[in-house]
Structure formats: C-alpha cells, structure tokens
Amino acid sequence: MSVEFTSEQKDFAAAIADFCKRESGTREQRDRLTNHGEHNHNQDLYEKMAKLGWLGITIPEEYDGSAASHVDMCILLEEAAKGMAPIGGIGPTLITGGAYAKFGTDAQKDVVLRGIVAGRSQSISMSEPEAGSDVGNLSTRAEKTADGWLINGQKTWCSNAHFADNILLVARTGRGDGKHEGLTMFHVPADTAGLKISGIDTMGGKEVNDLYFTDCVLPEDAVVGDVGNGWRQLMTGLNFERLILAAMMLGTAQRAFADTLDFVTQRKQFGRPVGSFQALRHRIADLATEIECCKLLVYSVAKDVDANPGKMLAREASMAKLKVTETAKKVALEGMQMMGGYGYATEFDMEKHVRSTIVSSIYGGTNEIQRDIIGKTYGL
C-alpha cells in the first residue's frame, strides 16, 4: 500500500527531510533552537524555510506564493513534523492565511499573505472562557463607532499570538435568530493599542495565550469578509484546518514510531532485543498498520479537497482529524510504555511526543466534536 506521489512531490519530501536533518536533526540542535523545549517556534529556522519558498505553498501566486495543491501542503507539514522542525507557527499561520485568501480585502491580503511567504506568523482567535467547543456562545464585543470598531472582551487559548504579526479575531457585532448569527472577523495587528497578550503556562511550554481587549479601536476597514457573516466564513475553512492538523500529527506519529522502533531494536533484556518479544512485536505491527491507514486517509482527503475546492467535506475532514490525532496519541503512549523509564525521561524525545499528541485531540475542535460532526452527516 502506498500513496501515489509525482516525482516532483517525492523530491519535495526528500528536500524537506534533508533540511530538517541538517537544521534540527539532533537533540542538541533542537534544544538550542527551542531553549530546551520552552518554545515551539524558532524564527530564524522559519525564515530559512521561507527563503526556500516553502511557506507560501498555499498562497496565491499574485502574492508571491506557489498556489500548490493540498497534497503538497500535507507533504510539507508531514515531513516538517516528522523531522521535529520547531516551526510551531506554521499550522495557525496557514489556517489564518486561508481565511484571508478567501475573504480579505486587497490591502489585507497584501499585508498578511505576502507576510506569510516572507516568514511572518499569523494567529486566529475564536475561543473564550465561556466559548470553547460552543463557538457560537462567544461574547467579545465589536461595536460600530464613528471612527471604526471598538473591541472589548477576553479571548483564550490563542495559539502563537505572542509572536504573530496579526491576529484574525472573531467577535460579536450583533444578534440574530441563532447564536451563530452576528459574528464578524477582524484584522488585528498584534501591536494594536488596547490589546494585551498574556501567555498561558502549559505542558508544551510557550504556545497559547489569553487576549484582553480593552477599548481597542480598529479602523472601519478592519473587517475581514462581511459583517455578521463570520460563522459561515469559518465553516468554509474547516476542510483546510482539519487537514492541516491531521497532516502535522501524521508526521509526529511517524516520528514517535521511528523512535520507538529504534529503541526496541537496540535495547536488550534477557539476552535479546526487547522488540523481538512477541508482546512488543505485535504492538509495533499494530501501530505500523494504524499509521499506514492514517496516511492513506490524509492524502485521500487532500486529493478530494483539490478535486472539489468549493465542496464542504465535513465528514471526511473530521474523520482525518479524529483518526490521525487519536492514532498519534496512541503511538506516543505505546512508545513511552515500550521504552519504559527511558520514555519518561526528558533525555529522550518520547515524552515530548506524548505532550504534543495529547493536546492534538483537543485543539482545532475536540475529537468529541469531530465524532458529533461525523455522526450528524449520517443523519443522527
């Protein structure tokens, strides 16, 4: 079983793998790039990838991007994650860029999309203390004024806002018949007066933030898309977002598996490699099979999105996000178990794989929500 790639795509994957091996291939390199795991994003490394033209992979050509396929995007994300390149900004940036490409004004696109190509990070802010999975319950308020928009409220769990250039904010501009009515997207430069960005301590280090908007004034042209149409605009990007998350976790699952296989092949107990014992050999076989299924699913969905760019693939995209993140989490936890105490030690990468994969079933729509979406597509 294999995914059919063109010769150019195979070369692209090889180039990314080679780059990661050179730049972040050793634990010493990664510790230096991340301040021993405190940060998930290294700007210098990110800009090196930008100079290679990789970060503009989904950006339209008129903004200096390559307008490549979703398959190409998944190759980049998979290989970068597999190579453990500390470029944590890439997922939220591509997700945010997709919204600007569809709904942004020419001026907004010029700033954000060209910035992405050049290696600048972007962030999107939806969640609030009382609005996580229930996004329609958000209450951060955007009031129309004579000068533009006045923003007040708190956002939370905003990935990478502490190093992003701009934040795509979803705020409430009104009320309608349903709770999803009256939401609007806004373009917010991260240095806007009245915006305070405060980091949240997590198992993964410095990744997410609270955002506090206090009489934050935005110009009238800060609206991204149409006033009151933010929910529908968000929905059009779900295929893209869930595919991005699935591709990244596919790479992480493969890396966790490779690290596990390397350990059980070399580690000896009772006079032979621990991987030769049936209990571990069967686990390895099961994990390898699950990862292969995930790869086929991810690239099948990517090809469907490429073939049907305007179609909502709610079931397929949710299945990809659900299946791959659950598998990645299983691979990392099984890897830690098979490595024993070494899997728990910070000397090895497995404990990082565990932390990364556990949160993957929460962000981008929890896996409980993904299951609910899938169930609804069957009329349930």
Buried (B, 14 or more C-beta within 10 A) or exposed (E): EEBEBEEEBEEBBEBBBEBBEEBBBEEEBBEEBBEEBEBBBBBEBBBBBBEEEBBBBBBBEEBBBBBBBBBBBBBBBBBBBBBBBBBBBBBBBBBBBBBBBBBBBEEBBEBBBBBBBBBBBBBBBBBBEEBBEEBBEBEBBBEEEEEBBBBBBBBBBBBBBBBBBBBBBBBBBBEEEEBBBBBBBBBBBBEBEBBEBEEEEEEBBBBBBBBBBEEBBBEEEBBBBEBBBBBEBBEBBBBBBBBBBBBBBBBBBBBBBEBBBEBBEEBEEEEEBBBEBEEBBEBBEEBBEBBEBBBEBBBBBBBBBBEEEEEEBBBBBBBBBBBBBBBBBBBBBBBBBBBEEBBBEEEBBBBBBBBBBBBBBBBBBBBEBBEBBBEEEEEE
